[in-house]
Amino acid sequence: MRRLSTAAALFAVCAGANAQNYPDKPVRMIVPYAAGGNADLLARVVAQKLGEMFAQQIIIDNRAGANGVIGTELLAKAAPDGYTLGFIASGHSINPGMYSKMPFDPIRDFAPIAQTSSTPIIIAVTAALPAKTVKALAALAKARPGELSYASQGNGSPGHLAGALFNSMNGITIVHIPYKSTSQAITDLSSGQVQMMYPSATSILPHIKAGRLRAVAIATKQRSALAPDIPTAAESGLPGFEAGIWNGVMAPAGTAPAIIEKLHAAIAKIIQSPDTRERILVMGADPAISTPAEFSAFIAAELKKWTKVIKDSGAKLD
């Protein structure tokens, strides 16, 4: 027992020393999505500021594929030394329900550090649709079962599952029409080929401001700084309807708590700085920050929520 206690004490001392000197070389940040996308651009904002703060290069490593699974698997299998991080998106909590087999455990294999941003989802309808509130929209769908349809960016996308959640919460059937791109979906929504959509605020706000489409509600707890005039789903008649595209930083499981805390403190300072907040807002996302424990609990809740929605809807990617 004395030997074990001594070994544990020595490990704690070494871990503390490592954290104190961390990082003393470049850090790789895996982004499991393509370069130029929203997640990649947000990751680069964080990586640039983190590199300046630590006086070390934070190297972005784009590893796109399988809705984020390929890059996230690399993160799960990386050495837990703080020199490989991952910039994760909401697909992390969706993929386990969409794929019959995953190469990692979304909870056990990772150490959450901090959420960094959240991109709201907006319930958008074609201008010709008479419904102007969530309650009116649900009532219209009940009166015309199976006649209304909603577009999404594809099977398993946040917009697809937001629509499945809306159907489930209201006991209605609005038919899902998957598209290969957001722009194509918005084009057909604008022309009335489909009646509604659950897109990100980033992609839809220009069309709403131009009057081509109408926003019914935003799927957030509070109104968003991106669109303060759009009521929340709760204000519009559907409390509890929340869906969005979140991003955050994680490390492989087993990374020293002292390193996690050092990274969290740095990222929190970055996100809370006025210039970073402004850059994130300009990119169409709301800045967010959470402790490692809060981020871990949030991911677990999102995983439970979307796994049930996927199971109930019968959606699959394989």
C-alpha positions as CSV (number, residue, x, y, z in Angstrom):
1,M,0.0,0.0,0.0
2,R,2.9,2.3,0.8
3,R,4.4,1.6,-2.6
4,L,1.1,2.3,-4.3
5,S,0.7,5.6,-2.4
6,T,4.2,6.7,-3.2
7,A,3.7,5.8,-6.9
8,A,0.4,7.8,-7.0
9,A,2.1,10.8,-5.4
10,L,5.0,10.7,-7.8
11,F,2.5,10.4,-10.8
12,A,0.6,13.4,-9.5
13,V,3.8,15.4,-9.1
14,C,4.9,14.5,-12.6
15,A,1.5,15.3,-14.1
16,G,1.5,18.7,-12.4
17,A,5.0,19.4,-13.7
18,N,4.0,18.4,-17.2
19,A,0.9,20.6,-17.1
20,Q,3.0,23.5,-15.8
21,N,5.3,23.3,-18.8
22,Y,2.5,22.4,-21.3
23,P,2.7,22.9,-24.2
24,D,6.4,22.9,-25.0
25,K,5.9,21.9,-28.6
26,P,3.2,22.3,-31.4
27,V,-0.3,20.9,-30.7
28,R,-2.4,19.1,-33.4
29,M,-6.1,20.0,-33.5
30,I,-8.1,17.4,-35.5
31,V,-11.1,18.8,-37.3
32,P,-13.2,15.9,-38.5
33,Y,-14.7,18.0,-41.3
34,A,-13.6,19.5,-44.6
35,A,-11.5,22.7,-44.8
36,G,-13.6,25.8,-45.4
37,G,-16.7,24.6,-43.6
38,N,-18.2,26.2,-40.6
39,A,-16.6,23.9,-38.1
40,D,-13.2,24.4,-39.7
41,L,-13.4,28.2,-39.7
42,L,-14.5,28.2,-36.0
43,A,-11.7,25.8,-35.1
44,R,-9.2,28.1,-36.8
45,V,-10.4,31.1,-34.7
46,V,-9.8,29.1,-31.5
47,A,-6.5,27.6,-32.7
48,Q,-5.0,30.9,-33.7
49,K,-5.8,32.5,-30.3
50,L,-4.7,29.4,-28.4
51,G,-1.4,29.4,-30.3
52,E,-0.8,33.1,-29.4
53,M,-1.6,32.5,-25.8
54,F,0.7,29.5,-25.5
55,A,3.4,30.7,-27.8
56,Q,3.1,27.4,-29.7
57,Q,1.7,26.5,-33.1
58,I,-1.7,24.9,-33.0
59,I,-1.8,22.9,-36.3
60,I,-5.2,22.2,-37.8
61,D,-5.5,18.7,-39.2
62,N,-8.7,18.3,-41.4
63,R,-9.8,14.6,-41.4
64,A,-13.2,14.6,-43.1
65,G,-15.4,11.6,-43.7
66,A,-18.3,9.6,-42.4
67,N,-20.0,12.6,-40.9
68,G,-17.0,13.2,-38.6
69,V,-16.4,9.6,-37.5
70,I,-13.0,9.2,-39.3
71,G,-11.3,12.2,-37.7
72,T,-12.9,11.5,-34.3
73,E,-11.6,8.0,-34.3
74,L,-8.1,9.4,-34.8
75,L,-8.6,11.6,-31.7
76,A,-9.9,8.6,-29.7
77,K,-6.8,6.6,-30.5
78,A,-4.2,9.5,-30.0
79,A,-1.8,9.6,-27.1
80,P,-3.5,11.3,-24.1
81,D,-0.7,13.8,-23.6
82,G,-2.5,17.0,-24.6
83,Y,-0.7,17.3,-27.9
84,T,-3.7,16.0,-29.9
85,L,-7.0,17.8,-29.5
86,G,-10.2,17.6,-31.5
87,F,-12.7,20.3,-32.5
88,I,-15.9,18.4,-32.4
89,A,-19.4,19.2,-33.7
90,S,-22.9,18.1,-32.8
91,G,-22.6,15.1,-35.2
92,H,-20.7,13.5,-32.3
93,S,-24.0,13.0,-30.4
94,I,-25.9,12.0,-33.6
95,N,-23.6,9.4,-35.2
96,P,-24.0,6.6,-32.6
97,G,-27.7,6.5,-33.3
98,M,-27.3,6.7,-37.1
99,Y,-24.6,4.0,-37.5
100,S,-25.0,0.4,-36.5
101,K,-21.4,0.2,-35.3
102,M,-19.0,2.9,-34.1
103,P,-15.2,2.5,-33.8
104,F,-15.2,4.4,-30.4
105,D,-17.4,5.1,-27.5
106,P,-18.6,8.8,-27.7
107,I,-18.4,9.2,-23.9
108,R,-15.8,6.8,-22.5
109,D,-13.1,7.5,-25.1
110,F,-12.9,11.3,-24.7
111,A,-12.2,14.0,-22.2
112,P,-14.4,17.1,-22.9
113,I,-12.6,20.5,-22.4
114,A,-15.1,23.2,-23.4
115,Q,-18.0,24.0,-25.7
116,T,-17.0,27.0,-27.8
117,S,-20.1,27.9,-29.9
118,S,-23.6,27.0,-30.9
119,T,-25.2,27.7,-34.2
120,P,-29.0,28.0,-33.8
121,I,-31.5,26.2,-36.0
122,I,-34.4,28.2,-37.3
123,I,-37.8,26.8,-38.3
124,A,-38.2,28.4,-41.7
125,V,-41.2,28.2,-44.0
126,T,-42.0,29.3,-47.5
127,A,-43.6,32.7,-47.7
128,A,-46.9,31.3,-49.1
129,L,-47.5,29.0,-46.0
130,P,-50.1,30.7,-43.8
131,A,-48.7,29.4,-40.4
132,K,-46.8,32.1,-38.5
133,T,-46.4,30.4,-35.2
134,V,-45.3,26.9,-34.1
135,K,-48.8,26.1,-32.8
136,A,-50.3,27.2,-36.1
137,L,-47.8,25.2,-38.1
138,A,-48.5,22.0,-36.0
139,A,-52.3,22.6,-36.4
140,L,-51.9,23.0,-40.2
141,A,-49.8,19.7,-40.4
142,K,-52.5,17.9,-38.4
143,A,-55.2,19.2,-40.7
144,R,-53.2,18.1,-43.8
145,P,-51.5,14.8,-42.7
146,G,-48.7,13.8,-44.9
147,E,-49.2,16.7,-47.3
148,L,-46.5,19.0,-46.0
149,S,-42.8,18.3,-46.5
150,Y,-39.6,19.6,-45.1
151,A,-36.1,19.8,-46.7
152,S,-32.8,18.9,-45.0
153,Q,-29.1,18.8,-45.9
154,G,-29.3,15.0,-45.9
155,N,-30.1,12.0,-43.8
156,G,-28.7,12.3,-40.4
157,S,-28.1,16.0,-40.6
158,P,-29.2,18.3,-37.7
159,G,-31.9,19.7,-39.9
160,H,-33.3,16.2,-40.6
161,L,-33.4,15.3,-36.9
162,A,-34.8,18.6,-35.8
163,G,-37.7,17.9,-38.2
164,A,-38.1,14.4,-36.7
165,L,-38.2,15.9,-33.2
166,F,-40.8,18.5,-34.3
167,N,-43.0,15.7,-35.7
168,S,-42.6,13.6,-32.6
169,M,-43.3,16.4,-30.1
170,N,-46.5,17.4,-32.0
171,G,-47.7,13.9,-33.1
172,I,-47.7,14.9,-36.7
173,T,-46.2,13.7,-40.0
174,I,-44.4,16.3,-42.1
175,V,-42.5,14.3,-44.8
176,H,-38.7,14.5,-44.9
177,I,-37.1,15.3,-48.2
178,P,-33.3,15.0,-48.1
179,Y,-31.1,17.1,-50.4
180,K,-27.5,16.9,-51.3
181,S,-26.7,20.5,-50.4
182,T,-28.2,23.3,-48.3
183,S,-28.3,25.7,-51.2
184,Q,-30.4,23.3,-53.3
185,A,-32.8,22.7,-50.4
186,I,-33.2,26.5,-49.8
187,T,-33.8,27.0,-53.6
188,D,-36.7,24.5,-53.5
189,L,-38.0,26.0,-50.2
190,S,-38.1,29.4,-51.8
191,S,-40.0,28.2,-54.8
192,G,-42.5,26.2,-52.7
193,Q,-41.4,22.8,-53.8
194,V,-41.1,22.0,-50.1
195,Q,-42.9,23.9,-47.4
196,M,-40.4,24.2,-44.5
197,M,-36.9,23.5,-43.4
198,Y,-34.8,23.5,-40.2
199,P,-31.6,25.2,-41.4
200,S,-28.8,26.8,-39.5
201,A,-29.1,30.5,-38.9
202,T,-25.9,31.0,-40.9
203,S,-27.5,29.7,-44.1
204,I,-31.0,31.0,-43.8
205,L,-30.9,34.5,-42.3
206,P,-30.0,36.3,-45.6
207,H,-33.1,34.7,-47.2
208,I,-35.3,35.7,-44.3
209,K,-34.0,39.2,-44.3
210,A,-34.7,39.5,-48.0
211,G,-38.3,38.4,-47.5
212,R,-38.0,35.2,-49.6
213,L,-38.7,33.0,-46.6
214,R,-40.3,33.5,-43.2
215,A,-38.9,32.5,-39.8
216,V,-41.5,30.9,-37.4
217,A,-39.2,30.3,-34.5
218,I,-35.6,29.7,-33.4
219,A,-34.9,26.4,-31.6
220,T,-32.9,27.8,-28.6
221,K,-33.7,28.4,-24.9
222,Q,-33.2,32.1,-25.2
223,R,-33.4,34.4,-28.2
224,S,-30.1,34.5,-30.2
225,A,-27.9,37.6,-30.6
226,L,-27.8,36.6,-34.3
227,A,-31.6,37.2,-34.8
228,P,-33.1,38.8,-31.7
229,D,-36.4,39.5,-33.4
230,I,-37.1,35.8,-34.0
231,P,-39.1,34.2,-31.0
232,T,-37.9,31.0,-29.4
233,A,-39.9,27.8,-30.0
234,A,-41.2,28.1,-26.5
235,E,-42.4,31.6,-27.1
236,S,-44.1,30.5,-30.3
237,G,-45.9,27.6,-28.7
238,L,-43.6,24.6,-28.3
239,P,-41.6,24.6,-25.1
240,G,-38.7,22.1,-25.0
241,F,-38.1,22.2,-28.7
242,E,-34.3,22.8,-28.9
243,A,-31.9,21.9,-31.7
244,G,-28.7,23.4,-32.8
245,I,-25.2,22.8,-34.2
246,W,-22.7,23.0,-31.4
247,N,-18.9,22.9,-31.4
248,G,-16.3,22.3,-28.7
249,V,-12.8,21.0,-27.9
250,M,-12.1,17.6,-26.6
251,A,-9.0,15.5,-25.8
252,P,-8.5,11.7,-25.7
253,A,-9.6,10.0,-22.5
254,G,-6.8,9.7,-20.0
255,T,-5.4,13.2,-20.6
256,A,-4.2,14.6,-17.3
257,P,-6.8,16.7,-15.5
258,A,-4.3,19.5,-14.9
259,I,-3.8,19.8,-18.7
260,I,-7.6,19.7,-19.3
261,E,-8.0,22.5,-16.8
262,K,-5.2,24.6,-18.3
263,L,-6.7,24.2,-21.8
264,H,-10.2,25.0,-20.5
265,A,-9.0,28.2,-18.7
266,A,-7.2,29.4,-21.9
267,I,-10.2,28.6,-24.2
268,A,-12.7,30.3,-21.7
269,K,-10.5,33.4,-21.8
270,I,-10.4,33.3,-25.6
271,I,-14.2,32.9,-26.0
272,Q,-15.0,35.6,-23.5
273,S,-12.7,38.2,-25.3
274,P,-14.7,40.8,-27.2
275,D,-12.8,40.4,-30.5
276,T,-13.3,36.6,-30.5
277,R,-17.0,36.9,-29.6
278,E,-17.5,39.3,-32.5
279,R,-15.7,37.0,-34.9
280,I,-17.8,34.1,-33.9
281,L,-21.0,36.1,-34.2
282,V,-20.0,37.3,-37.7
283,M,-19.6,33.6,-38.7
284,G,-23.2,33.0,-37.7
285,A,-22.7,31.3,-34.4
286,D,-23.4,32.3,-30.8
287,P,-20.3,32.1,-28.5
288,A,-20.5,29.6,-25.7
289,I,-18.3,28.4,-22.9
290,S,-18.7,25.6,-20.4
291,T,-16.6,23.8,-17.8
292,P,-15.4,20.3,-18.7
293,A,-18.0,18.8,-16.4
294,E,-20.8,20.9,-17.9
295,F,-19.7,20.0,-21.4
296,S,-19.5,16.3,-20.5
297,A,-23.1,16.4,-19.1
298,F,-24.3,18.3,-22.2
299,I,-22.8,15.7,-24.6
300,A,-24.4,12.9,-22.6
301,A,-27.8,14.6,-22.7
302,E,-27.5,15.3,-26.4
303,L,-26.6,11.7,-27.1
304,K,-29.6,10.4,-25.2
305,K,-31.9,12.8,-26.8
306,W,-30.9,12.3,-30.4
307,T,-30.5,8.5,-30.1
308,K,-34.2,8.3,-29.1
309,V,-35.3,10.7,-31.9
310,I,-33.3,8.6,-34.4
311,K,-34.7,5.3,-33.1
312,D,-38.3,6.6,-33.1
313,S,-37.9,8.0,-36.7
314,G,-36.2,4.9,-38.1
315,A,-33.4,7.0,-39.6
316,K,-30.1,5.2,-40.6
317,L,-26.9,5.9,-42.5
318,D,-25.8,2.3,-43.0
